[in-house]
Amino acid sequence: MTATKSRLNMRVNETNLAMIREAAEANGQDMTSFVLGAALERARAVLIETRVTYLSAPEAARLESVLDADPVEIPALQRLLKSTLDREYSPSSAVESVSA
């Protein structure tokens, strides 16, 4: 376990503090563990909700068909990628980076 170095401070009214304290005691935890556990659980849920994309059955079928299709070459995109790679990884740009 990593050492705890950061702090989180918050203001709560007496009623909320008493409720949190009582719930933590009922759960056999100190208040820090109780509050941190609840906050992390909610944080994970929020991140899952915002990072996961749900598709309807027709959307999933469309995505699957697109992924299964043969790739399409796009010459303009190939030129752009090649020019970017040439510019970023050419020997002259490496020399410029070292001398900077």
Buried (B, 14 or more C-beta within 10 A) or exposed (E): EEEEEEEEEEEEEEEEEEEBEEBBEEEEBEEEEBBBEBEEEEEEEEEEEEEEEEEEEEEEEEEEEEEEEEEEEEEEEEEEEEEEEEEEEEEEEEEEEEEE
